């Protein structure tokens, strides 16, 4: 999968730190959920441990000053 995605998130029990799936949303708004095992077996990057949880608020994007 190239970098043609809008978001990639962890799904599971955040409080317990239990990841069950990875949700990938493409730039067109379509999405697919991969089990953690499938994500790892496919060698998808970035490493799942670097991803945000789906329930987390999106990061703020810096806006350039004019």
C-alpha positions in Angstrom: 0.0 0.0 0.0 1.5 3.3 -1.0 1.0 6.5 0.9 -2.5 7.0 -0.6 -4.3 7.0 2.7 -5.9 9.7 4.7 -5.8 7.9 8.0 -4.5 4.8 9.6 -5.6 4.0 13.2 -5.5 1.4 15.9 -8.8 -0.3 16.9 -9.3 -2.3 20.1 -9.3 -1.6 23.8 -7.2 1.5 24.4 -7.4 1.3 28.2 -6.0 -2.3 28.2 -3.6 -1.5 25.4 -5.1 -4.4 23.3 -4.9 -3.8 19.6 -7.3 -6.0 17.5 -7.3 -4.3 14.1 -5.8 -1.5 12.0 -8.3 0.7 10.2 -7.0 2.3 7.0 -9.0 5.1 5.3 -8.0 6.1 1.8 -8.1 9.6 0.3 -11.5 8.8 -1.3 -13.1 8.0 2.1 -13.2 4.2 1.6 -11.8 2.1 4.4 -10.6 -1.4 5.3 -9.9 -3.0 8.6 -7.0 -5.4 8.8 -6.4 -7.7 11.8 -3.2 -7.0 13.6 -1.9 -10.3 12.5 -2.6 -9.6 8.8 -1.1 -6.1 9.1 2.1 -7.6 10.5 2.2 -10.5 8.0 1.9 -8.0 5.1 4.8 -5.9 6.5 2.7 -2.7 6.2 4.4 0.4 7.4 4.4 2.4 9.6 4.9 0.1 12.6 1.6 -0.3 14.4 3.1 0.9 17.6 3.5 4.3 16.1 -0.2 4.7 15.2 -2.9 6.7 17.0 -6.0 5.1 18.3 -9.1 5.7 16.2 -10.9 7.3 19.2 -8.0 9.9 19.7 -8.7 13.4 18.4 -6.8 14.2 15.1 -3.5 16.0 15.5 -3.6 19.7 15.0 -2.1 20.9 11.7 0.1 23.9 12.0 -1.1 26.8 9.8 1.5 29.0 8.3 1.5 32.7 9.4 1.1 35.2 6.6 
